[in-house]
Amino acid sequence: MTRKVLLTEGKDYLGITFGLLLYSFGFTFFLMPYEIVTGGVAGISAIVYYATSFPNSYTYFLVNAALLGIGLKILGWKFLVKTIYAILMLTFLLEVMREAVPVDEQGNMVKILGEGQNFMSLVIGCIMTGSALGIVFLNNGSTGGTDIIAASVNKFHNISLGTVLIFVDFIIIGSCFFIPQFGTYIDRAQMIVFGFCTMIIENFMLDFIMNRQRQSVQFMIFSEKWQEIAYHIGTKMNHGVTILDAHGWYTGQERKVLCILAKKNESVMIFRLIKTIDPQAFVSQSLVIGVYGEGFEEMKVKKLS
């Protein structure tokens, strides 16, 4: 393995670890004390814990161990190795966080925000867990469980991860209605409503983080020094540049226009290059819905038969 590969892999694992730490903190400190149900395998482990007091970290590990085989063939070893790491690390972190949560004299988890703050705790917790899932996915990892299903579907179809998870989470959260240990029908219905709120907020944050990172932009650059700008963008950034023939209506002059499609996080570098070469350049930047092809997203649709 080259130095560049090792640095890339190390960066991925650091990002995954940070995401898992954020997830375990938000889930354990803000959701579990209020007995708020979420989706995914973490939601299954929480339901088991609320009903039987069986440690959620153990349930999380056992369910994921049964699901790992699904991702082996579809997602490959590279994805699976990071998934195994994430499962083991999150199992450990959930146990650590559960021990770190303060408890009252009866042994119940202390509600950090106080009594009656269920919904506010739900919002804060789901912002953390949803953002954490996005961070993990952006670093080519997965927390296992239903994430494996979502990543498998997303690999072959242009369906967002959040959309896939919503369907699976709907079934998990809805199962609370059939568990008598959760109280009366009204109590169970309230738990399900809160669960659906967690599902919406968490998946919104997941898609927000993913789409923001992958967002693409289009540049239209009008400059007398178009050759120099194109050369520096093509060599220093190793980026493709398209040159368009244009005709000015007012001046009647022929000129060249540079068209560039780039990732949003490359925008600052492009602007710096343009300003360094030609501070008087006229530049138009616009967001694009999707860019597919070499260097960007893959077209996840079937070919015409």
N, C-alpha and C positions, 0 to 999 in steps of 0.2 A: 504493500500500500504506500502511495506517495504521501509526502508531507501535506499536500493540498487536500487529499482525501481524508487524512487523519484529522486535519483541522476542521473540515466540513462535518465529519461524523461527530467530533467532539462538541462542536457548536450545536448540532442537533440534540445530543444527549443533555447538554446544559439547558437548552430551551425546553425539552420535554420534562426535565426534573423541576424546573421553575413552574411550569404549568401544573404539574401534579401537586406541588406544594401549595399553590394557590387554590386548586380544586379541593384538596383535603381540608384546608383551613376554612374555606367558605362553607363547605358541606357540613363539617362537624360543628363549627361554632355558631352558625347562623340558621341552619335548617334542622338538624337533629334535635336540639333542645326544644323546639316548637312542634316536633313530630310532623314535619312537613314532608310530604312524599314527592319524590322526583322520578324521572324516567330512567331508563338504562339499568345496567346491572347494579349500579349504586342505589337506584330506587328499589330494586328487588331486595337488596341486602338491608336497606332501611326498613322496608315493610316487615321483613322477617324479624328484625331487631325490635321494632315497636310491638309486634305480636308475641314474641317469645323471649326477648332479651338475649337472644343468641348473638354474639359479637358480629357486627356488620362486616368487619374486615375478613372474617373467616368465610362468610357467605359469598362475599365479593370474589375471593380467590377461587372457591370451589366452582362457582358458576362460570367464571372465565376459563378455568381449566377445561371445562366441557365444551367451550365454544372455540377454542384456539384452532382446532382442526379445520374449521371452516375457512379461516384465512390463509392456511398454508398453501393450498393450490392456487387460489385466486390472487392473493396479494404478494406471494413470494417470501423467501426467507428473510430478505433485508427488512421488509416491513414487519414480519413476524418477530424477528429478534428484538426490535424496538418495542413491539407490543408486549412481549414477555417481560422485558425490562420494566415497562410502564406498569404492568399488572403487579409484579413483585414489589416495585417501589411504592405504588399507591396502596397496596395491602399494608405495607410497613407504615406508611405515613398516616393512614386512617387509624391504625392502632395507636400510633404515637399521639395523634391529635385527640383521640378519644380519652386517652389517659391524661392529656393536658387540660381538657375542659374542666372547669371548676364544678363541683357538685354540692348540693345542699345536704342537710342532716339526714334526709331520707335516701340519699344516694342518687337523686335525679339531677340531670344536667341543668346547670344554672342558665336561665334565659338572659343572654347578654344585654339585650335591649329592654328587658323588663317585661312584665305581664301585659298582655293585650297588644303587643307589637308584632303579632304574627306576620302580617302582610309586609311591613317594613323590613323585617328580618328576611322574609322570602325574597324581596327585591334585591337586597344587598347580597344575599347568599348566591342568588342565581346570576347576578352580574359577574360575580367572581367565578362560579363554576362554568358558565358559558364562555367567558373570556379564556379561562384555563383550557377548555377543550379546543378552542380555536388556536391557542398557542401550541398545544401538543400536535395538532394536525399540520400546522404550518412548518413544524420541524420534522415532518415525515414520520410521526409516531401515532399511536392510538392508545386509548385507555382500555381497550379490549371490549368484550361484550357486544352491545349493540353498535358500538363504533365500528367494529369489524364488518358488520352487515352494511352499515352506511357507506363505508369506504369501498366495499366490494361493488355496491350498486353504482356509486359515483365513478368508479373506474371505467365502466362500460356505458353508462347513460348520463346525459347532461342534466342530472337531477341533483339539487343541492343537498349537502349533508344534513342540513336542518330539516328538510322536507322528509327525508327517509326516517330520521329519528322521531319525527312527530308521530308517524303511524305506529311505530313500535312502542313509544312512550304512552300513547293513548291506551293501548291494551294493558300495560303494566299498571298505570295509575288507576284505570277503571276496575282492576281486580280488587282494590281496597273495599269496594262496596259489598263484597261477598265475604268479608272477614268479620265475624261477630265481635272479636276482641277490640275492635275500634269503636265500640259504643253503639248508639242508636242509629237508625237509618239517617237521621238528620246529621249526626256527627260524621258518619261515613260520607254523606253527600258533600258536607263542608270540606272534608279532607280531599275529596276528588276535585272540587272546584279549585282549591289551593294548589293541588297537583297540576292541574291544567295551566294555572298561572305560571308555575315554575317551568313547565314545558315551553310555553310561549316565550318567556323572557330568556331562558337559557338558550333556546335554539335561535332566537333573534340575535343574541350576542355572538353565538358561534358563527352564523352567516355574516354578521357585520365584520368580525375580525378577519374571516377568510376572504371576503370580497374586497375589503379595504386594502389588504396586502396584495391581492392579485389584480387590482384595478389597473387598466391601461389608459393611456392618453395618446392623443394625436397632435403633432406639431406641424404647423405650416409656417415656414420661415422665408421671409422676403428680405434679401440682402444683396448688396453689390459684391460682397465677399463670399458669395455662396459656395464657391469652389473650396476656399480655405475652411469654411465651417463644415462642409461635407467631409473633407479630408480628416479633420480632427475628430469628428464624431465617429467616423468609420474606423479610424486607427486607435484612438485613445479609449473608446468605449466598445470597440469591436461590434458596432451596431450598423444595421442596414439603413441606407438612405435612398429615397426615391426622388429623382429630379423631374419636375413637371415643367412643361413649356407654358408660359402665360403671356397674356397680352393686356397691357394697361389701357383701360377705356379713356381715361382723361389725357394721359401723356401720349398714348398711341405707340408706346415702345414695347418691344419684345423683351422678356426677362425670364429668369429661371426662379422656380419656387421649390424649396426643399420640403418634402413630406416625410415625416418620421413617426412610426408607431413604437411606443416604448412603455415600459412599466412605470407606474406612477412614482415609485421611489427613485427612478432615474431622472426625474424632471429637474431637480436642483442642479445636477451635474451638467445637463444639457444647457440650461439657462446660463450657467457659469461660463461654459465654452463659448456660447454665442456672445455674451457680454464682453468677454475678453477679446474676441476677434473683431466684433462690430457692435459697439454700444448703441448705434443708431438703427439696428435691425428691427424690422417689424415682425412680431411673432404672435401667432395665434395658437392657443392651447385649448383643447377640448377633451372631455371625457368620452370614452367609447364604451358601448355596452359589452362588447366582446371582441377579442382578437384571437384568431385560430390559425395555427400553422407553426412553422419552425421557430422555436424560441418563445412561443406563447402557449396557449391552451390547445389541447387535442380536441378535434371534432368527434364527440362521443355520440354519433348517430350511425345507423346502419346504411350500407350502400344500397342503391337502387338495384333491384334484381333484374 
